[in-house]
């Protein structure tokens, strides 16, 4: 089971939500939205910029194959939802 922090939206009409690390420049996560729900591509990154998690949401629920990577970019597991 994946463990992803809850996302709080300020704008329910937004099409995409992004969060950044403390430096304000390095992308921490990016998820596409529809009607205020996670719907579409999800990407989460390590502080070094490497991809950490890649998957998709459908109606705010994980969907399809999710891939998880270590800090060097090597895939360490995948899960199907």
Secondary structure as UniProt FT lines:
FT   TURN            12..13
FT   STRAND          16..20
FT   TURN            22..23
FT   STRAND          27..34
FT   TURN            35..36
FT   STRAND          37..45
FT   TURN            47..48
FT   STRAND          51..58
FT   TURN            59..60
FT   STRAND          61..69
FT   TURN            71..72
FT   STRAND          75..80
//
